[in-house]
């Protein structure tokens, strides 16, 4: 038994009760604990009547000798602006939690204390929950004993156990707090994404371009989930996962990808006896469109049809005319639905299909892209390893450039790097401004946040960032990319040295009226 901590806990309880009784009684000196806890501060003229100890209020000074228990702080909060010292807005609080101790009143004086939870984010009148109550007499308050009695020990143990469960993340109260913050963050995300969501819904086809490492691919799934669920996706939610499995699909293009992979083609079939035959099979996109059309046809009001989102990552890495074929016509947003129907290359095989569902597309013998299908692509249009995108395809998509500055929350929201996020962002922004200052480079050549997240590979044991951590990030991840950017430039080495100084903040840059200036 940690007697010292329990006695500290007892002194804080005694002070808390004495303070509230004193103020509610009109400053009567007859209340228990007045001489020990109140009078010394009044004699010095520095008695703080109200305040929030956890916010640095001077009221905390009055329990400073006992506030530290097991390495953390127990704080006092007295808010008379709620018109009564009997309000639950007067409480003891275990710092950085909503686990509190409240006073319970009877005949205008405190006769019990309770352990409870503050649901401070709720707007309803009931914003707390009491889970354990004990009388002052049973706890032995003001008995002048240097040995805690058994009831006080039980009360203390119950309180500390609630705190341990909170820090482990296993208590119901912790889950409620986490849900509040998660919902708050989700609401913020939904609002932040509204403009781009509206762009996708209005255009049906959107391609994200921009600097490498800006998290374009990750963002597309986040946006797809918001379109499908009208919420932030949580993979642990079975209902959400089921909807995403049904209404979302993803493909990454590459030079060997073709029409038979994407739309339809002949596939070998083994009958189990070693006999091989070929059968027309849907490609990934046609199969996706069949699911979307079925869902579209099942609803009476087509405005309420479930939205299906198909993501094409690295869309410019494939030979698009070979992959899309005749779909160049039907993929146009103006020709969605049956008015954009086309005969596919394997159309003559539909009637001979073994699978009855593949004989027709909806109620036609043609293929078309349903009106509830939305396509999101990603591309890095400065990549020298791929050709420029077909202009006929370009005009069928809206383009959204994702700038490095747009995705800084990737760093701010990372729990491992959170403490160093300000310095990381400062270096990232300074390097990217330096990139803009180099003739021949533009915002498309800036460094995205994903590169700086690789710092996690080089942290010290205590998760701090050492000078060598920055060196490793530069040498192993950033230098090679910048070297490729500058390959063939007449002053490439000079520019690399300039960029390194900016990365190390040895020289700083700012942007004024669109012009980058070296400070």
C-alpha positions in Angstrom: 0.0 0.0 0.0 1.3 3.4 -1.0 0.5 5.2 2.2 2.2 8.5 1.2 0.1 8.8 -2.0 -3.1 7.9 -0.2 -2.5 10.5 2.5 -1.8 13.1 -0.2 -5.1 12.1 -1.8 -6.8 12.5 1.6 -5.4 16.0 2.1 -6.6 17.1 -1.3 -10.1 15.8 -0.5 -10.1 17.6 2.9 -9.0 20.9 1.3 -11.6 20.5 -1.5 -14.5 19.9 1.0 -13.3 22.7 3.3 -13.0 25.2 0.4 -16.5 24.6 -0.9 -18.1 24.5 2.6 -16.4 27.7 3.5 -17.6 29.6 0.4 -21.1 28.2 0.4 -21.5 29.0 4.2 -20.7 32.7 3.6 -17.1 32.2 4.8 -18.0 30.7 8.2 -14.9 29.9 10.2 -16.7 27.0 11.9 -16.5 24.6 9.0 -14.2 21.6 9.4 -10.7 22.2 8.1 -10.9 26.0 8.2 -7.9 26.5 10.5 -5.7 24.0 8.6 -6.6 24.7 5.0 -8.2 28.2 4.6 -6.9 30.5 7.3 -3.2 30.4 6.3 -4.0 31.8 2.9 -6.4 34.3 4.2 -3.9 35.6 6.7 -1.4 36.1 3.8 -4.1 37.7 1.7 -3.7 35.3 -1.2 -6.7 33.0 -0.8 -8.0 32.2 -4.3 -11.7 31.7 -4.1 -12.3 30.3 -7.6 -10.3 29.1 -10.6 -9.3 26.2 -12.8 -6.2 24.5 -11.5 -5.7 22.4 -14.7 -5.5 25.7 -16.7 -2.8 27.1 -14.4 -5.3 28.9 -12.1 -3.8 30.2 -8.8 -6.3 28.1 -6.9 -4.0 25.2 -7.6 -1.3 26.7 -5.3 -3.5 25.9 -2.4 -3.1 22.1 -2.9 0.4 22.2 -4.4 1.9 20.2 -1.5 -0.3 17.2 -2.3 -1.2 17.6 -6.0 1.4 15.2 -7.4 0.1 11.6 -7.0 1.9 8.7 -8.8 3.7 11.2 -11.0 0.6 13.0 -12.3 -1.4 16.0 -11.1 -4.8 16.1 -9.2 -6.3 19.5 -9.9 -9.0 21.6 -8.2 -11.7 23.4 -10.2 -14.1 25.8 -8.5 -16.4 27.8 -10.9 -18.9 30.0 -9.2 -20.0 31.5 -12.5 -22.5 28.6 -12.5 -24.2 30.4 -9.5 -23.6 27.9 -6.8 -20.7 26.1 -5.1 -23.0 23.1 -5.0 -22.7 22.9 -8.8 -21.0 19.9 -10.4 -18.8 22.5 -12.0 -16.8 22.4 -8.8 -14.7 19.3 -8.8 -11.3 17.6 -8.4 -9.9 16.5 -11.8 -7.2 14.0 -12.7 -5.3 16.0 -15.3 -5.9 15.3 -19.0 -9.0 13.1 -18.2 -12.6 13.8 -17.4 -12.3 11.6 -14.3 -13.5 13.7 -11.4 -14.4 13.8 -7.8 -17.6 15.7 -7.0 -19.0 17.0 -3.7 -22.4 15.7 -2.6 -24.5 18.1 -0.5 -27.1 17.8 2.2 -28.5 20.6 4.4 -26.1 23.0 2.7 -23.0 21.2 3.7 -21.0 18.4 2.1 -21.6 15.0 3.6 -20.3 12.7 0.8 -17.8 12.7 -2.1 -18.3 10.9 -5.4 -16.1 9.6 -8.2 -17.6 10.3 -11.6 -17.1 11.2 -15.2 -17.6 14.5 -16.9 -19.2 14.3 -20.3 -18.2 17.9 -20.9 -18.8 17.9 -24.7 -22.6 17.1 -24.3 -25.1 19.9 -24.5 -27.7 18.3 -22.4 -28.3 19.2 -18.8 -26.9 15.9 -17.6 -23.2 16.0 -18.4 -21.7 13.8 -15.7 -22.1 10.3 -14.3 -21.4 9.2 -10.7 -20.0 5.7 -10.3 -19.0 5.5 -6.6 -20.0 7.6 -3.5 -18.7 7.5 0.1 -19.4 9.6 3.2 -16.9 11.9 4.7 -17.1 10.0 8.1 -16.4 6.6 6.5 -13.4 8.0 4.7 -12.0 9.4 7.9 -11.6 13.0 6.7 -10.5 15.5 9.3 -9.6 12.7 11.8 -6.0 13.9 12.0 -4.7 10.4 11.5 -1.5 9.6 9.7 -2.8 6.2 8.7 -5.6 5.9 6.1 -8.5 3.8 7.1 -9.7 0.8 5.0 -12.6 2.8 3.4 -10.3 5.5 2.2 -8.0 2.9 0.7 -10.9 1.3 -1.2 -12.0 4.7 -2.4 -8.5 5.7 -3.5 -8.0 2.3 -5.2 -11.3 2.6 -7.1 -10.3 6.1 -8.3 -6.8 5.0 -9.4 -8.2 2.0 -11.2 -10.5 4.1 -13.2 -7.5 6.2 -14.3 -5.5 3.1 -15.2 -8.4 1.8 -17.3 -8.7 5.2 -19.0 -5.0 5.3 -19.9 -5.1 1.7 -21.2 -8.0 2.7 -23.4 -10.3 0.0 -22.1 -12.8 1.9 -20.0 -16.3 2.8 -21.3 -15.6 6.5 -20.4 -12.4 6.4 -22.5 -14.3 5.0 -25.4 -16.9 7.8 -25.1 -14.1 10.5 -25.1 -12.4 8.8 -28.1 -15.7 8.7 -30.0 -16.2 12.4 -29.4 -12.7 13.4 -30.7 -13.1 10.9 -33.6 -16.5 12.3 -34.5 -15.1 15.9 -34.2 -12.1 15.0 -36.5 -14.4 13.2 -38.9 -16.7 16.2 -39.1 -13.7 18.4 -39.8 -12.5 16.1 -42.6 -15.9 15.9 -44.2 -16.1 19.7 -44.3 -12.6 20.0 -45.6 -13.4 17.6 -48.5 -16.7 19.1 -49.4 -15.4 21.2 -52.3 -13.5 18.4 -54.0 -16.4 16.0 -53.4 -18.8 18.4 -55.2 -16.3 18.6 -58.1 -16.3 14.8 -58.4 -20.1 14.5 -58.2 -20.5 17.3 -60.8 -17.9 16.0 -63.3 -18.1 12.2 -62.6 -14.5 11.9 -63.8 -11.7 13.6 -61.9 -7.9 13.1 -62.0 -5.6 14.2 -59.2 -2.2 15.4 -60.4 0.6 16.9 -58.4 3.9 16.6 -56.5 5.1 13.2 -55.5 4.4 12.1 -51.9 1.3 14.2 -51.5 -0.8 11.1 -50.6 -3.0 11.3 -53.8 -3.7 7.6 -53.8 -4.6 7.5 -50.1 -6.8 10.5 -50.5 -8.8 9.0 -53.3 -10.0 6.2 -51.0 -10.9 8.7 -48.3 -12.9 10.7 -50.9 -14.5 7.5 -52.3 -15.6 6.5 -48.8 -17.2 9.9 -48.2 -19.1 9.7 -51.5 -20.3 6.2 -50.8 -20.9 6.4 -47.0 -21.4 10.1 -46.5 -19.0 9.6 -43.6 -15.4 8.9 -42.7 -14.5 5.2 -43.4 -13.8 3.0 -40.4 -12.7 -0.5 -41.5 -13.6 -1.9 -38.1 -17.3 -1.1 -38.9 -18.8 -4.2 -40.6 -21.6 -2.3 -42.2 -19.2 0.3 -43.7 -16.8 -2.3 -44.8 -19.5 -4.2 -46.6 -20.6 -1.1 -48.4 -17.1 -0.3 -49.5 -16.4 -3.9 -50.6 -19.5 -3.6 -52.8 -19.3 0.0 -54.1 -15.6 0.7 -54.3 -12.8 -0.8 -56.5 -9.3 0.1 -57.4 -6.8 -0.7 -60.2 -3.3 0.5 -60.8 -2.3 0.8 -64.5 1.0 -0.2 -65.9 2.5 -0.6 -69.4 1.4 -4.3 -69.9 -2.2 -3.6 -68.8 -4.7 -3.9 -71.7 -8.4 -4.0 -72.8 -8.9 -7.6 -71.8 -7.9 -6.8 -68.2 -10.0 -3.7 -68.0 -13.1 -4.2 -70.2 -13.4 -7.8 -71.3 -11.5 -10.6 -73.0 -11.0 -14.3 -73.5 -9.8 -16.3 -70.5 -8.6 -19.9 -70.4 -10.8 -22.3 -68.6 -9.7 -25.7 -67.3 -12.6 -28.2 -67.0 -10.7 -30.2 -64.4 -9.8 -33.0 -66.8 -6.9 -31.2 -68.4 -9.1 -29.8 -71.2 -8.5 -26.1 -71.8 -11.1 -23.9 -73.5 -11.6 -20.1 -73.7 -14.5 -18.1 -72.4 -15.3 -14.4 -72.6 -14.9 -12.9 -69.1 -15.7 -9.4 -67.8 -12.6 -7.2 -67.0 -12.4 -5.4 -63.7 -14.2 -2.3 -64.9 -17.1 -4.1 -66.7 -17.7 -6.3 -63.7 -17.8 -3.2 -61.5 -20.3 -1.5 -63.8 -22.6 -4.5 -63.7 -22.8 -4.2 -59.9 -23.5 -0.5 -60.2 -26.2 -1.0 -62.8 -28.0 -3.6 -60.8 -28.0 -1.3 -57.7 -29.2 1.6 -60.0 -32.1 -0.4 -61.4 -33.3 -1.5 -58.0 -34.2 2.0 -56.7 -37.3 3.8 -57.9 -35.9 7.3 -57.4 -32.6 7.3 -59.4 -31.3 10.3 -57.3 -31.1 7.9 -54.4 -29.2 5.2 -56.3 -26.1 4.0 -54.4 -22.9 5.7 -55.7 -20.1 3.5 -57.0 -16.5 4.8 -57.1 -13.8 3.3 -59.3 -10.2 4.5 -58.7 -7.6 4.3 -61.4 -4.2 4.8 -59.9 -1.3 5.9 -62.1 -3.7 6.4 -64.9 -1.1 7.7 -67.3 1.2 4.7 -66.9 -1.0 2.5 -69.2 -1.6 2.9 -72.9 -5.1 4.4 -72.5 -6.3 3.9 -76.1 -5.5 0.2 -75.8 -7.1 -0.1 -72.3 -10.3 1.8 -72.9 -10.9 1.0 -76.5 -14.4 2.2 -77.6 -15.1 3.3 -74.0 -13.6 6.7 -74.9 -17.1 7.6 -76.0 -19.1 6.2 -73.1 -16.8 7.4 -70.4 -17.6 11.0 -71.3 -19.7 12.5 -68.5 -22.2 13.7 -71.1 -22.9 10.2 -72.3 -23.3 8.3 -69.0 -26.2 5.8 -69.0 -27.8 4.1 -72.0 -27.3 7.1 -74.3 -23.6 6.3 -74.2 -24.0 2.6 -75.2 -21.4 0.9 -77.4 -20.7 -2.5 -78.9 -17.6 -4.0 -77.3 -14.9 -5.9 -79.2 -16.3 -9.2 -77.9 -19.9 -8.3 -78.3 -20.6 -11.2 -80.6 -19.7 -13.6 -77.9 -22.2 -12.3 -75.3 -25.1 -14.4 -76.7 -22.9 -17.6 -76.3 -21.9 -16.9 -72.7 -22.4 -19.7 -70.3 -23.1 -17.2 -67.5 -26.7 -16.0 -68.0 -26.0 -12.7 -66.3 -23.3 -11.9 -68.9 -25.5 -12.3 -72.0 -26.9 -8.8 -71.7 -25.9 -5.6 -69.9 -29.0 -4.5 -68.1 -31.8 -4.7 -70.7 -29.6 -4.1 -73.7 -27.1 -5.9 -75.9 -24.7 -3.0 -75.5 -22.3 -1.9 -72.8 -22.5 1.5 -71.1 -21.3 3.1 -68.0 -24.1 3.6 -65.4 -25.0 7.0 -64.2 -24.1 6.1 -60.6 -20.4 5.4 -61.5 -17.8 7.9 -60.6 -14.2 7.6 -61.7 -11.2 9.1 -59.8 -7.7 8.8 -61.3 -4.2 9.8 -60.1 -1.2 10.7 -62.0 2.3 12.2 -61.7 2.5 14.3 -64.9 6.2 15.1 -64.5 7.3 11.4 -64.5 9.7 10.9 -67.3 9.0 7.2 -67.6 5.5 7.7 -69.0 4.1 9.4 -72.1 1.8 12.4 -72.0 -1.9 11.5 -71.5 -4.1 11.2 -74.6 -5.8 14.5 -75.2 -9.1 12.8 -76.1 -9.0 11.2 -72.6 -7.9 14.5 -70.9 -11.0 16.4 -72.0 -13.2 13.8 -70.4 -11.8 14.4 -67.0 -11.6 17.4 -64.6 -8.1 17.9 -63.2 -7.3 18.8 -59.6 -3.7 19.6 -58.7 -2.7 18.4 -55.3 0.0 20.7 -53.9 2.4 19.8 -51.2 1.0 22.5 -49.0 -2.5 21.0 -49.3 -1.5 17.8 -47.5 0.4 19.0 -44.4 -2.1 17.3 -42.2 -0.5 14.1 -43.1 2.3 15.3 -40.7 0.2 17.0 -38.1 -2.0 13.9 -37.7 0.9 11.5 -37.4 1.1 10.4 -33.7 4.8 9.4 -33.8 6.0 12.7 -35.3 3.4 15.0 -33.6 5.9 16.6 -31.2 8.2 17.5 -34.1 5.5 18.4 -36.6 6.2 22.1 -36.5 9.9 21.7 -37.4 9.1 19.1 -40.0 6.6 21.4 -41.7 9.0 24.3 -41.5 11.7 22.3 -43.3 9.3 21.0 -45.9 7.8 24.4 -46.7 11.3 26.0 -46.9 12.6 23.3 -49.2 9.5 23.6 -51.5 9.8 27.4 -51.7 13.5 26.9 -52.7 12.4 24.4 -55.4 10.1 27.2 -56.8 13.1 29.5 -57.0 15.0 27.2 -59.4 14.4 28.0 -63.0 12.8 25.0 -64.8 11.1 23.6 -61.7 7.5 24.3 -60.6 5.0 23.3 -57.9 4.7 19.9 -59.6 8.3 19.2 -58.6 7.8 19.9 -54.9 8.3 17.3 -52.2 5.1 15.9 -50.5 4.6 15.1 -46.9 4.9 11.4 -47.4 8.7 11.8 -47.9 9.0 13.5 -44.5 7.0 10.8 -42.8 9.9 8.5 -43.6 11.7 10.2 -40.6 10.0 7.6 -38.5 12.6 5.1 -39.9 15.4 7.1 -38.3 14.1 8.2 -34.9 16.1 7.7 -31.7 14.9 5.3 -29.0 12.8 8.0 -27.3 11.2 8.9 -30.7 13.2 12.2 -30.9 14.8 13.5 -34.1 18.6 13.7 -34.0 20.7 15.6 -36.6 21.6 12.3 -38.2 17.9 11.6 -38.6 17.6 14.5 -40.9 20.8 13.5 -42.8 19.4 10.0 -43.3 16.1 11.4 -44.7 18.0 13.6 -47.1 20.5 11.0 -48.3 18.1 8.0 -48.5 14.9 9.6 -49.8 15.0 13.3 -50.9 18.4 13.7 -52.6 17.8 11.0 -55.2 14.5 12.5 -56.3 16.0 16.0 -56.5 19.0 14.7 -58.4 16.6 13.2 -61.0 14.7 16.5 -61.3 18.0 18.4 -62.0 19.6 15.8 -64.3 20.9 17.6 -67.3 20.6 21.0 -65.8 23.9 23.0 -66.4 24.1 24.1 -62.8 22.7 20.9 -61.2 25.2 20.6 -58.4 24.9 24.2 -57.4 21.1 23.8 -57.3 21.4 20.7 -55.2 23.6 22.5 -52.7 21.1 25.3 -52.6 18.2 22.8 -51.9 20.2 21.1 -49.2 20.8 24.4 -47.3 17.1 25.1 -47.5 16.3 21.6 -46.2 18.6 22.2 -43.2 17.2 25.7 -42.7 20.6 27.3 -43.3 18.9 29.6 -45.7 15.3 30.5 -45.6 12.7 31.5 -48.3 9.4 33.3 -48.3 6.9 34.1 -51.0 5.7 37.7 -51.5 3.1 38.5 -54.2 3.8 35.2 -55.9 7.6 35.8 -56.0 10.0 33.6 -54.0 12.5 35.6 -52.0 15.6 34.2 -50.2 15.9 35.8 -46.8 
